């Protein structure tokens, strides 16, 4: 894990590398990183591997955050909600179109996008929520563009 205001965040995990550009979040010593497990079948065994991360600017509940999570294609027996979620992800439509949105009640901005080839069985959902009260829509769009242009995600065997 490397992290700094000039360098951004670079994280190398078993099976995936994630690099987030600097200046997306106001990071500090108390910033919080969570790694989420996922389960995969490998050689007739169930294996636990990192499936995503969430990075919070501060550990308090109303912090700005970025999440990058693996989303495998659901099987035929999966419920309708998982199937609908996958269809939205694979089409990059609805809430996953990458446009900045505003939650007027919470006073926050958010954007959701997808990384990966929809023809494959694995996509990555990318969420950014900004809860900084002083942000202007122009600044939100700039950060969204920085996220989309600068996020590097590499899945490794």
N, C-alpha and C positions, 0 to 999 in steps of 0.2 A: 504494500500500500504506500503510495506516495501522494502527498497532498500539500498544497500551498496556494497562496493567492495568485502567484504568477504562473504556476505549473498546472493548476487545476487538480483533478483527482485521477490517479491512475491506479487501477486495482487489478491484480492478476490472481484469479481463482482457478481451482481445478475445473477445467473445461471451458472457461471463458475469461476474456480480458475486457475490461471496461475503462475507457478514458473519457472523462468529462472535461470540457474546456473551462479555463479559469473565468471568473467573473459571472458565472451563471447564478451562483448563490453566495451570499455574504458569509463565507466560512470562517470559523474561529476554532480555538482549541477545544471548545465544548461541543462542536458539531458532532453529529451522531450518524454512524453508518451501521445498517443492518444487512446481513446476508441471509437470504431465504433459501431453504433447501427444496430440492425437487427430486422426484423419483423417476428413474428410467430403467427399462429392462435391457440388460446387457448380458449376453451369453447365458440366457435362461436364469438370470438372477436379478433381483431388484436392487439397484444401486442408488445411493443418495449422493447427489452432486449439487453444487450451487446452481440455483435457477433464477436468481435475480438479486438486485440490491435496491435499497432505498437510502438516500442521503438527506438528512435534515440539517438545516443551517444551525439550529439550536435544539436542545432536547425538549423544550417546551412544546405544548400541544399545537399552538398556532404558527409554527415555524414554516418557512418556505421549504420545499423539498423536491427531489427528483427521484423517480423510481424507474428502473429498467428490469423487466421481468420476462422470462421465457414463457411462451404460450404454445404448447404443443397442440397439434390438430387433435380435436377430441375424436374418440372412437365412435362407431356407429351406434353403440348402446348408450352414449352420453346423453344427458338430459337436453331439453330444448334450449335452456338458457345458455349452456356451453356451446351448443351448435350456433345459436344466434350471435354470441360473442365472437366466435371464430369467423363467421361470415362478415361481420363488421370489421374485424381486424384485417382479414385477407383482402377486403375491398378498400381498406383505408377510408371508410366513409362513416357518416354519423359522427359520434364523438371522437373518432380516430382520424379525422381529416387533417390534423396538424394545425388548425386555426386556433388563435388565442381566443379564449372565452372569458367572460366575467361572471362571477357569482356576486350579485349585488347585495344579497343578504349577509354574506360572510366578508365582503370587501376584498375578495381575492381574485386572482386571475389564474387560469389553468389552460394547459394544452395537452393533448394526447396524440401520439403518432405511432407508427409501426415501422420497424426495421426488419427486413428480410424479404425473401422471395415467396409470394403466396402459393407458388406451385410446390414448395417444400412442406414438410410436416412440422416445421418449427418457425414461429415468428417471435419477435420481441416487442412487447408493449412498452412505450416510453411515455411517462407522465411527468409533467412539471407543474407544480402549484406554487404560486408566489403570493405570500401573505404580507408583503411589505407595503404599508399604508401609503408611502410617498410615491409609489410607482405611477407613472403615466402610461396610457395605452401605447405610446410610441416606444417606451422603454421595454414594455412587455413583448412587443413584436420584435425588438432587437434581440432580446434574450432568447425568444423562440427561434429566431433565425440562427443565433449562435449555437443553440442546442442542436438544431437539425444539421447544421453545417459541420459542427465540431465533434459531435459524439462519435466515438469509435468503439465498435463492439466486434469482438472476434470470438467466435465459438471454436473451441479446440476439442479434439477427441480425448 
